[in-house]
Amino acid sequence: MTEQKTTLSKSMTGLLGRRQFSLGLAGGVAGLLVAGAAKPVLAQAAAGASAQRIADHFSSVKTMMGEFVQFGPRGEQTGGKFFIERPGKLRFNFEDPSPLRVIADGRNVVVGNVKLKTWDIYPLSKTPLSLLLSERIDLTSATVRSVREETDLTTIVLGNKSIFGDSTITMMFDTKTFDLRQWTITDAQNKDTSVMVYNVRNGVAMDERVFTIPYDQVK
């Protein structure tokens, strides 16, 4: 049982990327995320009008749902379904046999094991996921570390040292359709955890219970 808890804890460290992120399931503390090398001033110069249009398009999508595949730093792979409602709400249901769930309700984010009925809670504002779920991504703000525009992909790296330490989140968008394809969080040891999304549907009405945190079970 302890080994299963430890595995779940490690699998979520990269997904949330919280500075000194500890799930409490294994009693350990995970590493810091590495900040991007580019300075905000350089990022601002690199952020062209087309990249801002992509960011604005993503911000305009208030709800989305689909499937995901998560790739961990040791090559481990898991999948499942995700739900997002802007601002601040998210849910990950990992496919069987994983009992893992991640829910953000706009204020907090929890990581839970539905079989053991254990949940751990963190302020959403202290995780880079809050940038992914924000109302708008402004490419002239100090949270932008770098912007890279290529033929097929536009990559935007976000972080805020005063809030997340050296944590960053890298988002990759299809340059032509403006659709989100992937995000990656990097830990202090330069190990990446990437989440790729597919079969995405935008503008879907969702029951608010999807993003309800079972606070009565949170430890």
C-alpha positions as a Markdown table, in Angstrom:
| # | Residue | x | y | z |
|---|---|---|---|---|
| 1 | Met | 0.0 | 0.0 | 0.0 |
| 2 | Thr | 2.8 | 2.4 | 0.9 |
| 3 | Glu | 4.6 | 1.7 | -2.4 |
| 4 | Gln | 1.4 | 2.5 | -4.4 |
| 5 | Lys | 1.0 | 5.8 | -2.5 |
| 6 | Thr | 4.6 | 6.7 | -3.3 |
| 7 | Thr | 4.1 | 6.0 | -7.0 |
| 8 | Leu | 1.0 | 8.1 | -7.2 |
| 9 | Ser | 2.8 | 10.9 | -5.4 |
| 10 | Lys | 5.7 | 10.9 | -7.8 |
| 11 | Ser | 3.4 | 10.8 | -10.8 |
| 12 | Met | 1.7 | 14.0 | -9.8 |
| 13 | Thr | 4.8 | 16.1 | -8.9 |
| 14 | Gly | 5.4 | 17.2 | -12.5 |
| 15 | Leu | 1.7 | 17.7 | -13.3 |
| 16 | Leu | 1.2 | 20.3 | -10.6 |
| 17 | Gly | 4.7 | 21.6 | -10.3 |
| 18 | Arg | 4.3 | 23.3 | -6.9 |
| 19 | Arg | 7.5 | 24.6 | -5.3 |
| 20 | Gln | 8.4 | 22.2 | -2.6 |
| 21 | Phe | 5.4 | 20.2 | -3.7 |
| 22 | Ser | 4.6 | 17.4 | -1.2 |
| 23 | Leu | 1.6 | 15.1 | -1.6 |
| 24 | Gly | 2.0 | 13.8 | 1.9 |
| 25 | Leu | 1.1 | 10.4 | 0.6 |
| 26 | Ala | 4.7 | 9.3 | 1.0 |
| 27 | Gly | 5.8 | 11.9 | 3.4 |
| 28 | Gly | 8.4 | 13.3 | 1.1 |
| 29 | Val | 9.0 | 16.7 | -0.5 |
| 30 | Ala | 9.4 | 16.9 | -4.3 |
| 31 | Gly | 11.8 | 19.2 | -6.0 |
| 32 | Leu | 11.6 | 22.7 | -7.3 |
| 33 | Leu | 10.8 | 23.4 | -10.9 |
| 34 | Val | 13.4 | 24.9 | -13.1 |
| 35 | Ala | 12.9 | 28.4 | -14.5 |
| 36 | Gly | 13.3 | 29.2 | -18.1 |
| 37 | Ala | 16.6 | 30.8 | -19.1 |
| 38 | Ala | 15.2 | 33.7 | -21.1 |
| 39 | Lys | 14.5 | 36.9 | -19.2 |
| 40 | Pro | 11.1 | 38.6 | -19.4 |
| 41 | Val | 12.5 | 41.5 | -21.5 |
| 42 | Leu | 13.6 | 39.1 | -24.1 |
| 43 | Ala | 10.3 | 37.2 | -24.0 |
| 44 | Gln | 8.5 | 40.5 | -24.5 |
| 45 | Ala | 10.6 | 41.2 | -27.6 |
| 46 | Ala | 9.9 | 37.7 | -29.0 |
| 47 | Ala | 6.2 | 37.8 | -28.4 |
| 48 | Gly | 4.8 | 38.8 | -31.8 |
| 49 | Ala | 1.2 | 39.7 | -32.7 |
| 50 | Ser | 0.6 | 36.2 | -34.0 |
| 51 | Ala | 1.6 | 34.6 | -30.8 |
| 52 | Gln | -0.6 | 36.9 | -28.8 |
| 53 | Arg | -3.5 | 35.9 | -31.1 |
| 54 | Ile | -2.9 | 32.3 | -30.2 |
| 55 | Ala | -2.8 | 33.1 | -26.5 |
| 56 | Asp | -6.0 | 35.2 | -26.8 |
| 57 | His | -7.7 | 32.3 | -28.7 |
| 58 | Phe | -6.8 | 29.9 | -25.9 |
| 59 | Ser | -8.0 | 32.3 | -23.3 |
| 60 | Ser | -11.3 | 32.7 | -25.0 |
| 61 | Val | -12.1 | 29.0 | -24.7 |
| 62 | Lys | -14.0 | 28.9 | -21.5 |
| 63 | Thr | -14.6 | 25.2 | -21.3 |
| 64 | Met | -12.9 | 22.2 | -22.9 |
| 65 | Met | -12.7 | 18.5 | -22.4 |
| 66 | Gly | -11.0 | 15.6 | -23.9 |
| 67 | Glu | -8.4 | 12.9 | -23.4 |
| 68 | Phe | -4.8 | 13.1 | -22.3 |
| 69 | Val | -1.6 | 11.2 | -22.1 |
| 70 | Gln | 1.0 | 12.0 | -19.4 |
| 71 | Phe | 4.6 | 11.2 | -19.9 |
| 72 | Gly | 6.7 | 11.2 | -16.8 |
| 73 | Pro | 10.5 | 11.8 | -16.4 |
| 74 | Arg | 11.3 | 8.1 | -16.2 |
| 75 | Gly | 9.4 | 7.2 | -19.3 |
| 76 | Glu | 6.2 | 6.2 | -17.5 |
| 77 | Gln | 3.0 | 6.8 | -19.4 |
| 78 | Thr | -0.5 | 7.2 | -18.1 |
| 79 | Gly | -3.7 | 8.5 | -19.6 |
| 80 | Gly | -7.3 | 9.5 | -18.9 |
| 81 | Lys | -9.9 | 12.2 | -19.4 |
| 82 | Phe | -9.6 | 15.9 | -18.5 |
| 83 | Phe | -12.1 | 18.8 | -18.0 |
| 84 | Ile | -11.3 | 22.5 | -17.9 |
| 85 | Glu | -13.4 | 25.5 | -17.1 |
| 86 | Arg | -11.8 | 28.9 | -17.1 |
| 87 | Pro | -10.9 | 30.5 | -14.8 |
| 88 | Gly | -9.3 | 28.1 | -12.4 |
| 89 | Lys | -11.2 | 24.9 | -12.7 |
| 90 | Leu | -9.8 | 21.5 | -13.8 |
| 91 | Arg | -10.3 | 17.8 | -13.4 |
| 92 | Phe | -8.1 | 14.8 | -14.3 |
| 93 | Asn | -9.6 | 11.3 | -14.2 |
| 94 | Phe | -6.8 | 8.8 | -14.7 |
| 95 | Glu | -7.8 | 5.6 | -16.4 |
| 96 | Asp | -7.9 | 2.3 | -14.6 |
| 97 | Pro | -6.2 | 0.8 | -12.8 |
| 98 | Ser | -5.0 | 4.2 | -11.5 |
| 99 | Pro | -7.2 | 5.5 | -8.7 |
| 100 | Leu | -5.8 | 9.0 | -9.1 |
| 101 | Arg | -7.9 | 12.2 | -9.4 |
| 102 | Val | -6.9 | 15.8 | -9.6 |
| 103 | Ile | -9.5 | 18.6 | -9.1 |
| 104 | Ala | -9.2 | 22.3 | -9.1 |
| 105 | Asp | -12.2 | 24.4 | -8.1 |
| 106 | Gly | -10.8 | 27.9 | -8.7 |
| 107 | Arg | -9.4 | 28.3 | -5.2 |
| 108 | Asn | -7.6 | 25.0 | -4.4 |
| 109 | Val | -6.3 | 22.0 | -6.2 |
| 110 | Val | -6.5 | 18.5 | -4.6 |
| 111 | Val | -4.8 | 15.2 | -5.5 |
| 112 | Gly | -6.7 | 12.2 | -4.4 |
| 113 | Asn | -6.8 | 8.4 | -4.3 |
| 114 | Val | -10.5 | 7.5 | -4.8 |
| 115 | Lys | -9.9 | 3.9 | -3.6 |
| 116 | Leu | -8.2 | 4.9 | -0.3 |
| 117 | Lys | -10.4 | 8.1 | -0.1 |
| 118 | Thr | -7.4 | 10.2 | 0.7 |
| 119 | Trp | -7.0 | 13.8 | -0.6 |
| 120 | Asp | -4.3 | 16.4 | -0.2 |
| 121 | Ile | -4.9 | 20.1 | -0.8 |
| 122 | Tyr | -2.8 | 23.0 | -2.1 |
| 123 | Pro | -3.6 | 26.6 | -3.1 |
| 124 | Leu | -4.1 | 26.7 | -6.8 |
| 125 | Ser | -2.4 | 30.2 | -6.9 |
| 126 | Lys | 0.8 | 28.5 | -5.8 |
| 127 | Thr | 1.0 | 26.1 | -8.7 |
| 128 | Pro | 1.9 | 26.8 | -12.4 |
| 129 | Leu | -1.5 | 25.3 | -13.3 |
| 130 | Ser | -3.0 | 28.6 | -12.3 |
| 131 | Leu | -1.3 | 30.1 | -15.4 |
| 132 | Leu | -2.8 | 27.5 | -17.7 |
| 133 | Leu | -6.2 | 28.2 | -16.2 |
| 134 | Ser | -6.0 | 32.0 | -16.0 |
| 135 | Glu | -8.5 | 34.4 | -17.5 |
| 136 | Arg | -6.0 | 35.7 | -20.0 |
| 137 | Ile | -2.4 | 35.1 | -21.0 |
| 138 | Asp | -0.7 | 38.5 | -21.6 |
| 139 | Leu | 2.5 | 38.0 | -23.5 |
| 140 | Thr | 3.8 | 41.4 | -22.4 |
| 141 | Ser | 3.6 | 40.5 | -18.7 |
| 142 | Ala | 6.5 | 39.6 | -16.4 |
| 143 | Thr | 5.2 | 36.0 | -16.2 |
| 144 | Val | 6.4 | 35.3 | -19.8 |
| 145 | Arg | 9.8 | 33.7 | -19.9 |
| 146 | Ser | 10.0 | 33.0 | -23.6 |
| 147 | Val | 8.0 | 32.7 | -26.8 |
| 148 | Arg | 9.1 | 30.7 | -29.8 |
| 149 | Glu | 7.2 | 30.7 | -33.1 |
| 150 | Glu | 7.8 | 27.9 | -35.6 |
| 151 | Thr | 5.9 | 26.8 | -38.7 |
| 152 | Asp | 3.8 | 24.2 | -36.9 |
| 153 | Leu | 4.1 | 25.0 | -33.2 |
| 154 | Thr | 4.2 | 28.1 | -31.0 |
| 155 | Thr | 5.8 | 27.5 | -27.6 |
| 156 | Ile | 5.1 | 29.8 | -24.7 |
| 157 | Val | 7.0 | 29.5 | -21.4 |
| 158 | Leu | 5.4 | 31.1 | -18.3 |
| 159 | Gly | 6.6 | 31.5 | -14.7 |
| 160 | Asn | 6.6 | 33.9 | -11.8 |
| 161 | Lys | 9.6 | 33.6 | -9.5 |
| 162 | Ser | 7.9 | 35.5 | -6.6 |
| 163 | Ile | 5.0 | 33.1 | -6.5 |
| 164 | Phe | 6.3 | 29.8 | -7.9 |
| 165 | Gly | 10.0 | 30.1 | -7.2 |
| 166 | Asp | 11.8 | 28.8 | -10.3 |
| 167 | Ser | 8.7 | 26.9 | -11.5 |
| 168 | Thr | 7.6 | 27.2 | -15.1 |
| 169 | Ile | 5.0 | 25.8 | -17.4 |
| 170 | Thr | 5.6 | 25.4 | -21.1 |
| 171 | Met | 2.5 | 25.4 | -23.4 |
| 172 | Met | 2.6 | 24.3 | -27.0 |
| 173 | Phe | 0.0 | 25.4 | -29.5 |
| 174 | Asp | -0.7 | 24.5 | -33.1 |
| 175 | Thr | 0.3 | 27.6 | -35.1 |
| 176 | Lys | -2.4 | 27.2 | -37.7 |
| 177 | Thr | -5.4 | 26.1 | -35.6 |
| 178 | Phe | -4.4 | 27.9 | -32.4 |
| 179 | Asp | -5.3 | 24.7 | -30.5 |
| 180 | Leu | -3.4 | 23.6 | -27.3 |
| 181 | Arg | -1.4 | 20.5 | -28.0 |
| 182 | Gln | 0.7 | 20.0 | -24.9 |
| 183 | Trp | 2.1 | 21.4 | -21.7 |
| 184 | Thr | 5.3 | 20.5 | -19.9 |
| 185 | Ile | 6.5 | 21.2 | -16.3 |
| 186 | Thr | 10.2 | 20.8 | -15.5 |
| 187 | Asp | 11.5 | 20.0 | -12.0 |
| 188 | Ala | 14.7 | 21.1 | -10.3 |
| 189 | Gln | 16.6 | 18.2 | -11.8 |
| 190 | Asn | 15.7 | 19.1 | -15.3 |
| 191 | Lys | 13.2 | 16.3 | -15.6 |
| 192 | Asp | 10.1 | 16.9 | -17.7 |
| 193 | Thr | 6.5 | 15.8 | -17.1 |
| 194 | Ser | 4.5 | 16.4 | -20.3 |
| 195 | Val | 0.7 | 16.2 | -20.8 |
| 196 | Met | -0.5 | 15.8 | -24.4 |
| 197 | Val | -4.2 | 16.4 | -25.1 |
| 198 | Tyr | -6.3 | 15.0 | -28.0 |
| 199 | Asn | -10.0 | 14.5 | -29.0 |
| 200 | Val | -10.6 | 17.9 | -27.5 |
| 201 | Arg | -14.1 | 19.5 | -27.5 |
| 202 | Asn | -14.4 | 23.2 | -26.8 |
| 203 | Gly | -17.4 | 25.1 | -25.4 |
| 204 | Val | -19.0 | 22.1 | -23.8 |
| 205 | Ala | -21.5 | 22.7 | -21.0 |
| 206 | Met | -20.4 | 20.9 | -17.8 |
| 207 | Asp | -22.0 | 20.1 | -14.5 |
| 208 | Glu | -20.4 | 22.1 | -11.7 |
| 209 | Arg | -20.1 | 18.9 | -9.7 |
| 210 | Val | -17.3 | 17.9 | -12.0 |
| 211 | Phe | -15.1 | 20.5 | -10.2 |
| 212 | Thr | -16.4 | 19.9 | -6.7 |
| 213 | Ile | -13.7 | 19.1 | -4.2 |
| 214 | Pro | -14.7 | 16.6 | -1.4 |
| 215 | Tyr | -13.5 | 18.9 | 1.4 |
| 216 | Asp | -14.9 | 16.6 | 4.0 |
| 217 | Gln | -12.4 | 14.0 | 2.9 |
| 218 | Val | -9.4 | 16.3 | 2.6 |
| 219 | Lys | -6.7 | 15.6 | 5.2 |
